[in-house]
Structures are given as C-alpha cells and as structure tokens.
Amino acid sequence: MNTLTHELAAKARQLRPEERFALVEEILHSLDRPDPAIDRLWQEEAARRLAAYRAGRVEGIPAEDILGPL
C-alpha cells in the first residue's frame, strides 16, 4: 500500500463500526459493476433450469443433502 492508502485506512479505523461497514460496502459496490449481458445470460439459464425441473427432466436435491442438517 502507498502512503495515501495507509492514511485512508488509519482514518477509516477511527470511524464507528457502522460507518466503517458503510464505507466498505460503498467501496465494494464501486468494484462490482453489473454487466447486463451476464445478468441476462444468468436469467435465461435460471429459466431453463426451472422449466426442466417443472417438466420433470431434472430432480431437485434436498437442501440438507447440500448444506447438511439445518
């Protein structure tokens, strides 16, 4: 990290926890730029998977089998 980054981090640590959380969210959102083309592809894939499930071409897997006991 450069000097400015160290200074910003030091100032951020002086904030109240909820302010630090809001700052982190703001920074993360600035990195996560939505891509409409990718979003559209995922929506199409989700629709295909749901249609296949409803048509009985695929079976669902119980959440407990994936996540363990809830």
N, CA, C, O and CB atoms as a CASP TS submission, in Angstrom:
PFRMAT TS
TARGET T0000
AUTHOR 0000-0000-0000
METHOD Language model
MODEL 1
PARENT N/A
ATOM      1  N   MET     1       0.843  -1.183   0.000  1.00  0.00           N
ATOM      2  CA  MET     1       0.000   0.000   0.000  1.00  0.00           C
ATOM      3  C   MET     1       0.882   1.238   0.000  1.00  0.00           C
ATOM      4  O   MET     1       1.973   1.254   0.570  1.00  0.00           O
ATOM      5  CB  MET     1      -0.956   0.002   1.216  1.00  0.00           C
ATOM      6  N   ASN     2       0.381   2.261  -0.649  1.00  0.00           N
ATOM      7  CA  ASN     2       1.136   3.514  -0.659  1.00  0.00           C
ATOM      8  C   ASN     2       0.751   4.358   0.554  1.00  0.00           C
ATOM      9  O   ASN     2      -0.111   3.971   1.344  1.00  0.00           O
ATOM     10  CB  ASN     2       0.883   4.301  -1.974  1.00  0.00           C
ATOM     11  N   THR     3       1.393   5.500   0.690  1.00  0.00           N
ATOM     12  CA  THR     3       1.174   6.368   1.853  1.00  0.00           C
ATOM     13  C   THR     3      -0.275   6.818   1.963  1.00  0.00           C
ATOM     14  O   THR     3      -0.850   6.802   3.051  1.00  0.00           O
ATOM     15  CB  THR     3       2.083   7.585   1.778  1.00  0.00           C
ATOM     16  N   LEU     4      -0.860   7.215   0.858  1.00  0.00           N
ATOM     17  CA  LEU     4      -2.249   7.667   0.882  1.00  0.00           C
ATOM     18  C   LEU     4      -3.178   6.545   1.350  1.00  0.00           C
ATOM     19  O   LEU     4      -4.086   6.775   2.149  1.00  0.00           O
ATOM     20  CB  LEU     4      -2.676   8.165  -0.511  1.00  0.00           C
ATOM     21  N   THR     5      -2.945   5.346   0.853  1.00  0.00           N
ATOM     22  CA  THR     5      -3.770   4.215   1.248  1.00  0.00           C
ATOM     23  C   THR     5      -3.641   3.948   2.747  1.00  0.00           C
ATOM     24  O   THR     5      -4.635   3.680   3.422  1.00  0.00           O
ATOM     25  CB  THR     5      -3.381   2.967   0.448  1.00  0.00           C
ATOM     26  N   HIS     6      -2.422   4.021   3.262  1.00  0.00           N
ATOM     27  CA  HIS     6      -2.211   3.835   4.712  1.00  0.00           C
ATOM     28  C   HIS     6      -2.940   4.918   5.504  1.00  0.00           C
ATOM     29  O   HIS     6      -3.553   4.627   6.532  1.00  0.00           O
ATOM     30  CB  HIS     6      -0.695   3.857   5.053  1.00  0.00           C
ATOM     31  N   GLU     7      -2.878   6.153   5.037  1.00  0.00           N
ATOM     32  CA  GLU     7      -3.552   7.255   5.732  1.00  0.00           C
ATOM     33  C   GLU     7      -5.061   7.056   5.717  1.00  0.00           C
ATOM     34  O   GLU     7      -5.729   7.250   6.732  1.00  0.00           O
ATOM     35  CB  GLU     7      -3.189   8.606   5.088  1.00  0.00           C
ATOM     36  N   LEU     8      -5.596   6.668   4.559  1.00  0.00           N
ATOM     37  CA  LEU     8      -7.038   6.434   4.463  1.00  0.00           C
ATOM     38  C   LEU     8      -7.472   5.292   5.383  1.00  0.00           C
ATOM     39  O   LEU     8      -8.504   5.385   6.048  1.00  0.00           O
ATOM     40  CB  LEU     8      -7.434   6.121   3.009  1.00  0.00           C
ATOM     41  N   ALA     9      -6.686   4.221   5.419  1.00  0.00           N
ATOM     42  CA  ALA     9      -7.013   3.089   6.276  1.00  0.00           C
ATOM     43  C   ALA     9      -6.982   3.501   7.747  1.00  0.00           C
ATOM     44  O   ALA     9      -7.842   3.091   8.527  1.00  0.00           O
ATOM     45  CB  ALA     9      -6.040   1.928   6.026  1.00  0.00           C
ATOM     46  N   ALA    10      -6.002   4.301   8.122  1.00  0.00           N
ATOM     47  CA  ALA    10      -5.911   4.766   9.513  1.00  0.00           C
ATOM     48  C   ALA    10      -7.117   5.622   9.869  1.00  0.00           C
ATOM     49  O   ALA    10      -7.676   5.484  10.957  1.00  0.00           O
ATOM     50  CB  ALA    10      -4.610   5.564   9.738  1.00  0.00           C
ATOM     51  N   LYS    11      -7.522   6.503   8.966  1.00  0.00           N
ATOM     52  CA  LYS    11      -8.699   7.335   9.220  1.00  0.00           C
ATOM     53  C   LYS    11      -9.963   6.480   9.288  1.00  0.00           C
ATOM     54  O   LYS    11     -10.839   6.724  10.118  1.00  0.00           O
ATOM     55  CB  LYS    11      -8.843   8.409   8.130  1.00  0.00           C
ATOM     56  N   ALA    12     -10.051   5.498   8.429  1.00  0.00           N
ATOM     57  CA  ALA    12     -11.224   4.623   8.416  1.00  0.00           C
ATOM     58  C   ALA    12     -11.346   3.860   9.734  1.00  0.00           C
ATOM     59  O   ALA    12     -12.453   3.645  10.228  1.00  0.00           O
ATOM     60  CB  ALA    12     -11.146   3.637   7.236  1.00  0.00           C
ATOM     61  N   ARG    13     -10.218   3.453  10.298  1.00  0.00           N
ATOM     62  CA  ARG    13     -10.259   2.720  11.577  1.00  0.00           C
ATOM     63  C   ARG    13     -10.770   3.587  12.721  1.00  0.00           C
ATOM     64  O   ARG    13     -11.179   3.061  13.756  1.00  0.00           O
ATOM     65  CB  ARG    13      -8.871   2.189  11.923  1.00  0.00           C
ATOM     66  N   GLN    14     -10.753   4.891  12.551  1.00  0.00           N
ATOM     67  CA  GLN    14     -11.248   5.804  13.590  1.00  0.00           C
ATOM     68  C   GLN    14     -12.764   5.958  13.538  1.00  0.00           C
ATOM     69  O   GLN    14     -13.369   6.494  14.467  1.00  0.00           O
ATOM     70  CB  GLN    14     -10.587   7.172  13.446  1.00  0.00           C
ATOM     71  N   LEU    15     -13.370   5.496  12.468  1.00  0.00           N
ATOM     72  CA  LEU    15     -14.820   5.604  12.334  1.00  0.00           C
ATOM     73  C   LEU    15     -15.524   4.616  13.254  1.00  0.00           C
ATOM     74  O   LEU    15     -14.939   3.625  13.692  1.00  0.00           O
ATOM     75  CB  LEU    15     -15.243   5.367  10.881  1.00  0.00           C
ATOM     76  N   ARG    16     -16.796   4.904  13.541  1.00  0.00           N
ATOM     77  CA  ARG    16     -17.611   3.961  14.296  1.00  0.00           C
ATOM     78  C   ARG    16     -17.815   2.720  13.438  1.00  0.00           C
ATOM     79  O   ARG    16     -17.772   2.817  12.211  1.00  0.00           O
ATOM     80  CB  ARG    16     -18.981   4.593  14.713  1.00  0.00           C
ATOM     81  N   PRO    17     -18.037   1.553  14.047  1.00  0.00           N
ATOM     82  CA  PRO    17     -18.190   0.319  13.266  1.00  0.00           C
ATOM     83  C   PRO    17     -19.228   0.430  12.149  1.00  0.00           C
ATOM     84  O   PRO    17     -18.985  -0.042  11.039  1.00  0.00           O
ATOM     85  CB  PRO    17     -18.570  -0.815  14.182  1.00  0.00           C
ATOM     86  N   GLU    18     -20.379   1.046  12.423  1.00  0.00           N
ATOM     87  CA  GLU    18     -21.403   1.134  11.374  1.00  0.00           C
ATOM     88  C   GLU    18     -20.953   2.040  10.226  1.00  0.00           C
ATOM     89  O   GLU    18     -21.342   1.825   9.078  1.00  0.00           O
ATOM     90  CB  GLU    18     -22.723   1.653  11.963  1.00  0.00           C
ATOM     91  N   GLU    19     -20.138   3.049  10.531  1.00  0.00           N
ATOM     92  CA  GLU    19     -19.611   3.911   9.473  1.00  0.00           C
ATOM     93  C   GLU    19     -18.568   3.166   8.639  1.00  0.00           C
ATOM     94  O   GLU    19     -18.514   3.315   7.418  1.00  0.00           O
ATOM     95  CB  GLU    19     -18.998   5.192  10.077  1.00  0.00           C
ATOM     96  N   ARG    20     -17.737   2.360   9.315  1.00  0.00           N
ATOM     97  CA  ARG    20     -16.748   1.557   8.582  1.00  0.00           C
ATOM     98  C   ARG    20     -17.446   0.566   7.670  1.00  0.00           C
ATOM     99  O   ARG    20     -17.030   0.359   6.530  1.00  0.00           O
ATOM    100  CB  ARG    20     -15.813   0.813   9.556  1.00  0.00           C
ATOM    101  N   PHE    21     -18.518  -0.051   8.180  1.00  0.00           N
ATOM    102  CA  PHE    21     -19.270  -1.007   7.376  1.00  0.00           C
ATOM    103  C   PHE    21     -19.842  -0.324   6.138  1.00  0.00           C
ATOM    104  O   PHE    21     -19.750  -0.862   5.035  1.00  0.00           O
ATOM    105  CB  PHE    21     -20.397  -1.646   8.207  1.00  0.00           C
ATOM    106  N   ALA    22     -20.423   0.844   6.312  1.00  0.00           N
ATOM    107  CA  ALA    22     -20.989   1.586   5.182  1.00  0.00           C
ATOM    108  C   ALA    22     -19.900   1.948   4.170  1.00  0.00           C
ATOM    109  O   ALA    22     -20.128   1.882   2.962  1.00  0.00           O
ATOM    110  CB  ALA    22     -21.700   2.862   5.678  1.00  0.00           C
ATOM    111  N   LEU    23     -18.722   2.328   4.660  1.00  0.00           N
ATOM    112  CA  LEU    23     -17.606   2.663   3.779  1.00  0.00           C
ATOM    113  C   LEU    23     -17.156   1.439   2.985  1.00  0.00           C
ATOM    114  O   LEU    23     -16.933   1.520   1.777  1.00  0.00           O
ATOM    115  CB  LEU    23     -16.432   3.231   4.591  1.00  0.00           C
ATOM    116  N   VAL    24     -17.027   0.325   3.661  1.00  0.00           N
ATOM    117  CA  VAL    24     -16.631  -0.918   2.983  1.00  0.00           C
ATOM    118  C   VAL    24     -17.647  -1.283   1.907  1.00  0.00           C
ATOM    119  O   VAL    24     -17.271  -1.641   0.792  1.00  0.00           O
ATOM    120  CB  VAL    24     -16.491  -2.076   3.999  1.00  0.00           C
ATOM    121  N   GLU    25     -18.933  -1.193   2.238  1.00  0.00           N
ATOM    122  CA  GLU    25     -19.965  -1.502   1.243  1.00  0.00           C
ATOM    123  C   GLU    25     -19.861  -0.570   0.039  1.00  0.00           C
ATOM    124  O   GLU    25     -19.982  -1.011  -1.104  1.00  0.00           O
ATOM    125  CB  GLU    25     -21.365  -1.397   1.872  1.00  0.00           C
ATOM    126  N   GLU    26     -19.642   0.695   0.291  1.00  0.00           N
ATOM    127  CA  GLU    26     -19.521   1.669  -0.800  1.00  0.00           C
ATOM    128  C   GLU    26     -18.341   1.319  -1.700  1.00  0.00           C
ATOM    129  O   GLU    26     -18.456   1.366  -2.925  1.00  0.00           O
ATOM    130  CB  GLU    26     -19.357   3.098  -0.240  1.00  0.00           C
ATOM    131  N   ILE    27     -17.220   0.972  -1.103  1.00  0.00           N
ATOM    132  CA  ILE    27     -16.037   0.616  -1.890  1.00  0.00           C
ATOM    133  C   ILE    27     -16.287  -0.670  -2.677  1.00  0.00           C
ATOM    134  O   ILE    27     -15.948  -0.749  -3.858  1.00  0.00           O
ATOM    135  CB  ILE    27     -14.803   0.450  -0.972  1.00  0.00           C
ATOM    136  N   LEU    28     -16.873  -1.668  -2.037  1.00  0.00           N
ATOM    137  CA  LEU    28     -17.153  -2.923  -2.737  1.00  0.00           C
ATOM    138  C   LEU    28     -18.124  -2.719  -3.887  1.00  0.00           C
ATOM    139  O   LEU    28     -17.942  -3.289  -4.963  1.00  0.00           O
ATOM    140  CB  LEU    28     -17.711  -3.956  -1.769  1.00  0.00           C
ATOM    141  N   HIS    29     -19.153  -1.911  -3.672  1.00  0.00           N
ATOM    142  CA  HIS    29     -20.107  -1.634  -4.749  1.00  0.00           C
ATOM    143  C   HIS    29     -19.437  -0.938  -5.923  1.00  0.00           C
ATOM    144  O   HIS    29     -19.838  -1.128  -7.071  1.00  0.00           O
ATOM    145  CB  HIS    29     -21.259  -0.780  -4.231  1.00  0.00           C
ATOM    146  N   SER    30     -18.419  -0.136  -5.642  1.00  0.00           N
ATOM    147  CA  SER    30     -17.721   0.547  -6.729  1.00  0.00           C
ATOM    148  C   SER    30     -16.918  -0.435  -7.581  1.00  0.00           C
ATOM    149  O   SER    30     -16.600  -0.138  -8.732  1.00  0.00           O
ATOM    150  CB  SER    30     -16.798   1.626  -6.167  1.00  0.00           C
ATOM    151  N   LEU    31     -16.590  -1.602  -7.023  1.00  0.00           N
ATOM    152  CA  LEU    31     -15.844  -2.616  -7.762  1.00  0.00           C
ATOM    153  C   LEU    31     -16.753  -3.583  -8.499  1.00  0.00           C
ATOM    154  O   LEU    31     -16.329  -4.211  -9.469  1.00  0.00           O
ATOM    155  CB  LEU    31     -14.949  -3.381  -6.825  1.00  0.00           C
ATOM    156  N   ASP    32     -17.983  -3.712  -8.059  1.00  0.00           N
ATOM    157  CA  ASP    32     -18.913  -4.695  -8.595  1.00  0.00           C
ATOM    158  C   ASP    32     -19.857  -4.029  -9.584  1.00  0.00           C
ATOM    159  O   ASP    32     -21.000  -3.710  -9.258  1.00  0.00           O
ATOM    160  CB  ASP    32     -19.706  -5.372  -7.462  1.00  0.00           C
ATOM    161  N   ARG    33     -19.368  -3.829 -10.773  1.00  0.00           N
ATOM    162  CA  ARG    33     -20.176  -3.201 -11.819  1.00  0.00           C
ATOM    163  C   ARG    33     -21.049  -4.270 -12.478  1.00  0.00           C
ATOM    164  O   ARG    33     -20.519  -5.236 -13.028  1.00  0.00           O
ATOM    165  CB  ARG    33     -19.271  -2.487 -12.879  1.00  0.00           C
ATOM    166  N   PRO    34     -22.362  -4.118 -12.434  1.00  0.00           N
ATOM    167  CA  PRO    34     -23.224  -5.099 -13.092  1.00  0.00           C
ATOM    168  C   PRO    34     -22.977  -5.124 -14.596  1.00  0.00           C
ATOM    169  O   PRO    34     -22.737  -4.093 -15.224  1.00  0.00           O
ATOM    170  CB  PRO    34     -24.696  -4.792 -12.806  1.00  0.00           C
ATOM    171  N   ASP    35     -23.042  -6.309 -15.147  1.00  0.00           N
ATOM    172  CA  ASP    35     -22.908  -6.478 -16.592  1.00  0.00           C
ATOM    173  C   ASP    35     -24.244  -6.992 -17.104  1.00  0.00           C
ATOM    174  O   ASP    35     -24.570  -8.159 -16.890  1.00  0.00           O
ATOM    175  CB  ASP    35     -21.727  -7.462 -16.964  1.00  0.00           C
ATOM    176  N   PRO    36     -25.029  -6.150 -17.778  1.00  0.00           N
ATOM    177  CA  PRO    36     -26.357  -6.564 -18.229  1.00  0.00           C
ATOM    178  C   PRO    36     -26.342  -7.825 -19.091  1.00  0.00           C
ATOM    179  O   PRO    36     -27.269  -8.632 -19.022  1.00  0.00           O
ATOM    180  CB  PRO    36     -26.997  -5.446 -19.000  1.00  0.00           C
ATOM    181  N   ALA    37     -25.307  -7.999 -19.894  1.00  0.00           N
ATOM    182  CA  ALA    37     -25.235  -9.197 -20.741  1.00  0.00           C
ATOM    183  C   ALA    37     -25.099 -10.459 -19.895  1.00  0.00           C
ATOM    184  O   ALA    37     -25.756 -11.463 -20.167  1.00  0.00           O
ATOM    185  CB  ALA    37     -24.053  -9.092 -21.722  1.00  0.00           C
ATOM    186  N   ILE    38     -24.257 -10.413 -18.879  1.00  0.00           N
ATOM    187  CA  ILE    38     -24.084 -11.574 -17.997  1.00  0.00           C
ATOM    188  C   ILE    38     -25.351 -11.802 -17.181  1.00  0.00           C
ATOM    189  O   ILE    38     -25.776 -12.943 -17.001  1.00  0.00           O
ATOM    190  CB  ILE    38     -22.864 -11.377 -17.057  1.00  0.00           C
ATOM    191  N   ASP    39     -25.955 -10.726 -16.687  1.00  0.00           N
ATOM    192  CA  ASP    39     -27.209 -10.864 -15.937  1.00  0.00           C
ATOM    193  C   ASP    39     -28.293 -11.524 -16.794  1.00  0.00           C
ATOM    194  O   ASP    39     -29.034 -12.384 -16.319  1.00  0.00           O
ATOM    195  CB  ASP    39     -27.694  -9.487 -15.442  1.00  0.00           C
ATOM    196  N   ARG    40     -28.376 -11.107 -18.076  1.00  0.00           N
ATOM    197  CA  ARG    40     -29.369 -11.694 -18.981  1.00  0.00           C
ATOM    198  C   ARG    40     -29.103 -13.181 -19.193  1.00  0.00           C
ATOM    199  O   ARG    40     -30.043 -13.977 -19.209  1.00  0.00           O
ATOM    200  CB  ARG    40     -29.365 -10.961 -20.331  1.00  0.00           C
ATOM    201  N   LEU    41     -27.834 -13.569 -19.357  1.00  0.00           N
ATOM    202  CA  LEU    41     -27.492 -14.984 -19.537  1.00  0.00           C
ATOM    203  C   LEU    41     -27.876 -15.814 -18.313  1.00  0.00           C
ATOM    204  O   LEU    41     -28.385 -16.926 -18.448  1.00  0.00           O
ATOM    205  CB  LEU    41     -25.995 -15.136 -19.818  1.00  0.00           C
ATOM    206  N   TRP    42     -27.628 -15.267 -17.110  1.00  0.00           N
ATOM    207  CA  TRP    42     -27.995 -15.990 -15.894  1.00  0.00           C
ATOM    208  C   TRP    42     -29.509 -16.118 -15.763  1.00  0.00           C
ATOM    209  O   TRP    42     -30.009 -17.151 -15.319  1.00  0.00           O
ATOM    210  CB  TRP    42     -27.421 -15.287 -14.663  1.00  0.00           C
ATOM    211  N   GLN    43     -30.235 -15.078 -16.147  1.00  0.00           N
ATOM    212  CA  GLN    43     -31.699 -15.148 -16.103  1.00  0.00           C
ATOM    213  C   GLN    43     -32.210 -16.215 -17.062  1.00  0.00           C
ATOM    214  O   GLN    43     -33.125 -16.966 -16.725  1.00  0.00           O
ATOM    215  CB  GLN    43     -32.322 -13.780 -16.449  1.00  0.00           C
ATOM    216  N   GLU    44     -31.629 -16.286 -18.246  1.00  0.00           N
ATOM    217  CA  GLU    44     -32.025 -17.303 -19.213  1.00  0.00           C
ATOM    218  C   GLU    44     -31.708 -18.701 -18.697  1.00  0.00           C
ATOM    219  O   GLU    44     -32.515 -19.619 -18.845  1.00  0.00           O
ATOM    220  CB  GLU    44     -31.328 -17.065 -20.550  1.00  0.00           C
ATOM    221  N   GLU    45     -30.537 -18.862 -18.093  1.00  0.00           N
ATOM    222  CA  GLU    45     -30.152 -20.168 -17.539  1.00  0.00           C
ATOM    223  C   GLU    45     -31.085 -20.574 -16.412  1.00  0.00           C
ATOM    224  O   GLU    45     -31.503 -21.730 -16.337  1.00  0.00           O
ATOM    225  CB  GLU    45     -28.703 -20.136 -17.033  1.00  0.00           C
ATOM    226  N   ALA    46     -31.414 -19.638 -15.539  1.00  0.00           N
ATOM    227  CA  ALA    46     -32.332 -19.933 -14.434  1.00  0.00           C
ATOM    228  C   ALA    46     -33.696 -20.351 -14.973  1.00  0.00           C
ATOM    229  O   ALA    46     -34.309 -21.287 -14.458  1.00  0.00           O
ATOM    230  CB  ALA    46     -32.477 -18.709 -13.505  1.00  0.00           C
ATOM    231  N   ALA    47     -34.171 -19.659 -16.010  1.00  0.00           N
ATOM    232  CA  ALA    47     -35.465 -20.012 -16.606  1.00  0.00           C
ATOM    233  C   ALA    47     -35.408 -21.413 -17.217  1.00  0.00           C
ATOM    234  O   ALA    47     -36.355 -22.185 -17.067  1.00  0.00           O
ATOM    235  CB  ALA    47     -35.869 -18.974 -17.683  1.00  0.00           C
ATOM    236  N   ARG    48     -34.300 -21.756 -17.910  1.00  0.00           N
ATOM    237  CA  ARG    48     -34.150 -23.102 -18.476  1.00  0.00           C
ATOM    238  C   ARG    48     -34.158 -24.167 -17.389  1.00  0.00           C
ATOM    239  O   ARG    48     -34.810 -25.202 -17.531  1.00  0.00           O
ATOM    240  CB  ARG    48     -32.856 -23.198 -19.284  1.00  0.00           C
ATOM    241  N   ARG    49     -33.433 -23.912 -16.303  1.00  0.00           N
ATOM    242  CA  ARG    49     -33.370 -24.890 -15.216  1.00  0.00           C
ATOM    243  C   ARG    49     -34.733 -25.070 -14.557  1.00  0.00           C
ATOM    244  O   ARG    49     -35.125 -26.194 -14.245  1.00  0.00           O
ATOM    245  CB  ARG    49     -32.337 -24.460 -14.171  1.00  0.00           C
ATOM    246  N   LEU    50     -35.454 -23.977 -14.344  1.00  0.00           N
ATOM    247  CA  LEU    50     -36.775 -24.069 -13.741  1.00  0.00           C
ATOM    248  C   LEU    50     -37.728 -24.823 -14.663  1.00  0.00           C
ATOM    249  O   LEU    50     -38.507 -25.654 -14.195  1.00  0.00           O
ATOM    250  CB  LEU    50     -37.326 -22.669 -13.429  1.00  0.00           C
ATOM    251  N   ALA    51     -37.678 -24.552 -15.949  1.00  0.00           N
ATOM    252  CA  ALA    51     -38.541 -25.247 -16.910  1.00  0.00           C
ATOM    253  C   ALA    51     -38.224 -26.744 -16.922  1.00  0.00           C
ATOM    254  O   ALA    51     -39.137 -27.570 -16.966  1.00  0.00           O
ATOM    255  CB  ALA    51     -38.369 -24.649 -18.330  1.00  0.00           C
ATOM    256  N   ALA    52     -36.946 -27.094 -16.884  1.00  0.00           N
ATOM    257  CA  ALA    52     -36.548 -28.510 -16.867  1.00  0.00           C
ATOM    258  C   ALA    52     -37.041 -29.185 -15.591  1.00  0.00           C
ATOM    259  O   ALA    52     -37.500 -30.326 -15.633  1.00  0.00           O
ATOM    260  CB  ALA    52     -35.010 -28.649 -16.984  1.00  0.00           C
ATOM    261  N   TYR    53     -36.951 -28.502 -14.476  1.00  0.00           N
ATOM    262  CA  TYR    53     -37.438 -29.061 -13.203  1.00  0.00           C
ATOM    263  C   TYR    53     -38.948 -29.271 -13.262  1.00  0.00           C
ATOM    264  O   TYR    53     -39.447 -30.337 -12.900  1.00  0.00           O
ATOM    265  CB  TYR    53     -37.072 -28.127 -12.014  1.00  0.00           C
ATOM    266  N   ARG    54     -39.667 -28.261 -13.715  1.00  0.00           N
ATOM    267  CA  ARG    54     -41.132 -28.354 -13.775  1.00  0.00           C
ATOM    268  C   ARG    54     -41.595 -29.417 -14.766  1.00  0.00           C
ATOM    269  O   ARG    54     -42.654 -30.017 -14.584  1.00  0.00           O
ATOM    270  CB  ARG    54     -41.730 -27.002 -14.156  1.00  0.00           C
ATOM    271  N   ALA    55     -40.803 -29.652 -15.818  1.00  0.00           N
ATOM    272  CA  ALA    55     -41.158 -30.664 -16.813  1.00  0.00           C
ATOM    273  C   ALA    55     -40.745 -32.063 -16.376  1.00  0.00           C
ATOM    274  O   ALA    55     -41.044 -33.041 -17.062  1.00  0.00           O
ATOM    275  CB  ALA    55     -40.514 -30.332 -18.148  1.00  0.00           C
ATOM    276  N   GLY    56     -40.054 -32.167 -15.232  1.00  0.00           N
ATOM    277  CA  GLY    56     -39.640 -33.471 -14.730  1.00  0.00           C
ATOM    278  C   GLY    56     -38.384 -34.024 -15.389  1.00  0.00           C
ATOM    279  O   GLY    56     -38.077 -35.207 -15.237  1.00  0.00           O
ATOM    280  N   ARG    57     -37.652 -33.184 -16.120  1.00  0.00           N
ATOM    281  CA  ARG    57     -36.416 -33.644 -16.763  1.00  0.00           C
ATOM    282  C   ARG    57     -35.236 -33.680 -15.806  1.00  0.00           C
ATOM    283  O   ARG    57     -34.238 -34.351 -16.070  1.00  0.00           O
ATOM    284  CB  ARG    57     -36.081 -32.755 -17.936  1.00  0.00           C
ATOM    285  N   VAL    58     -35.346 -32.965 -14.703  1.00  0.00           N
ATOM    286  CA  VAL    58     -34.311 -32.992 -13.661  1.00  0.00           C
ATOM    287  C   VAL    58     -35.000 -33.075 -12.310  1.00  0.00           C
ATOM    288  O   VAL    58     -36.155 -32.674 -12.166  1.00  0.00           O
ATOM    289  CB  VAL    58     -33.379 -31.730 -13.739  1.00  0.00           C
ATOM    290  N   GLU    59     -34.288 -33.594 -11.327  1.00  0.00           N
ATOM    291  CA  GLU    59     -34.820 -33.682  -9.967  1.00  0.00           C
ATOM    292  C   GLU    59     -34.112 -32.682  -9.079  1.00  0.00           C
ATOM    293  O   GLU    59     -32.936 -32.373  -9.271  1.00  0.00           O
ATOM    294  CB  GLU    59     -34.669 -35.108  -9.400  1.00  0.00           C
ATOM    295  N   GLY    60     -34.850 -32.184  -8.107  1.00  0.00           N
ATOM    296  CA  GLY    60     -34.240 -31.301  -7.121  1.00  0.00           C
ATOM    297  C   GLY    60     -33.418 -32.098  -6.121  1.00  0.00           C
ATOM    298  O   GLY    60     -33.618 -33.303  -5.966  1.00  0.00           O
ATOM    299  N   ILE    61     -32.518 -31.444  -5.459  1.00  0.00           N
ATOM    300  CA  ILE    61     -31.703 -32.052  -4.405  1.00  0.00           C
ATOM    301  C   ILE    61     -32.085 -31.366  -3.099  1.00  0.00           C
ATOM    302  O   ILE    61     -32.045 -30.139  -3.018  1.00  0.00           O
ATOM    303  CB  ILE    61     -30.150 -31.913  -4.703  1.00  0.00           C
ATOM    304  N   PRO    62     -32.458 -32.139  -2.070  1.00  0.00           N
ATOM    305  CA  PRO    62     -32.822 -31.518  -0.797  1.00  0.00           C
ATOM    306  C   PRO    62     -31.683 -30.654  -0.238  1.00  0.00           C
ATOM    307  O   PRO    62     -30.511 -31.019  -0.330  1.00  0.00           O
ATOM    308  CB  PRO    62     -33.206 -32.596   0.220  1.00  0.00           C
ATOM    309  N   ALA    63     -32.039 -29.531   0.328  1.00  0.00           N
ATOM    310  CA  ALA    63     -31.041 -28.613   0.888  1.00  0.00           C
ATOM    311  C   ALA    63     -30.160 -29.306   1.916  1.00  0.00           C
ATOM    312  O   ALA    63     -28.966 -29.018   2.000  1.00  0.00           O
ATOM    313  CB  ALA    63     -31.727 -27.406   1.526  1.00  0.00           C
ATOM    314  N   GLU    64     -30.734 -30.219   2.702  1.00  0.00           N
ATOM    315  CA  GLU    64     -29.952 -30.917   3.731  1.00  0.00           C
ATOM    316  C   GLU    64     -28.823 -31.736   3.104  1.00  0.00           C
ATOM    317  O   GLU    64     -27.764 -31.905   3.710  1.00  0.00           O
ATOM    318  CB  GLU    64     -30.864 -31.832   4.567  1.00  0.00           C
ATOM    319  N   ASP    65     -29.053 -32.248   1.880  1.00  0.00           N
ATOM    320  CA  ASP    65     -28.010 -33.027   1.207  1.00  0.00           C
ATOM    321  C   ASP    65     -26.846 -32.139   0.767  1.00  0.00           C
ATOM    322  O   ASP    65     -25.716 -32.608   0.634  1.00  0.00           O
ATOM    323  CB  ASP    65     -28.595 -33.761  -0.005  1.00  0.00           C
ATOM    324  N   ILE    66     -27.124 -30.871   0.543  1.00  0.00           N
ATOM    325  CA  ILE    66     -26.092 -29.944   0.089  1.00  0.00           C
ATOM    326  C   ILE    66     -25.442 -29.247   1.291  1.00  0.00           C
ATOM    327  O   ILE    66     -24.217 -29.171   1.386  1.00  0.00           O
ATOM    328  CB  ILE    66     -26.692 -28.899  -0.887  1.00  0.00           C
ATOM    329  N   LEU    67     -26.272 -28.746   2.197  1.00  0.00           N
ATOM    330  CA  LEU    67     -25.793 -27.921   3.298  1.00  0.00           C
ATOM    331  C   LEU    67     -25.574 -28.675   4.595  1.00  0.00           C
ATOM    332  O   LEU    67     -24.946 -28.151   5.515  1.00  0.00           O
ATOM    333  CB  LEU    67     -26.745 -26.824   3.537  1.00  0.00           C
ATOM    334  N   GLY    68     -26.088 -29.907   4.684  1.00  0.00           N
ATOM    335  CA  GLY    68     -26.057 -30.640   5.939  1.00  0.00           C
ATOM    336  C   GLY    68     -27.282 -30.300   6.759  1.00  0.00           C
ATOM    337  O   GLY    68     -28.144 -29.546   6.308  1.00  0.00           O
ATOM    338  N   PRO    69     -27.369 -30.848   7.955  1.00  0.00           N
ATOM    339  CA  PRO    69     -28.550 -30.581   8.812  1.00  0.00           C
ATOM    340  C   PRO    69     -28.691 -29.090   9.077  1.00  0.00           C
ATOM    341  O   PRO    69     -27.723 -28.386   9.365  1.00  0.00           O
ATOM    342  CB  PRO    69     -28.441 -31.347  10.158  1.00  0.00           C
ATOM    343  N   LEU    70     -29.930 -28.639   8.970  1.00  0.00           N
ATOM    344  CA  LEU    70     -30.177 -27.205   9.203  1.00  0.00           C
ATOM    345  C   LEU    70     -30.494 -26.921  10.639  1.00  0.00           C
ATOM    346  O   LEU    70     -30.726 -25.768  11.004  1.00  0.00           O
ATOM    347  CB  LEU    70     -31.307 -26.708   8.336  1.00  0.00           C
TER
END
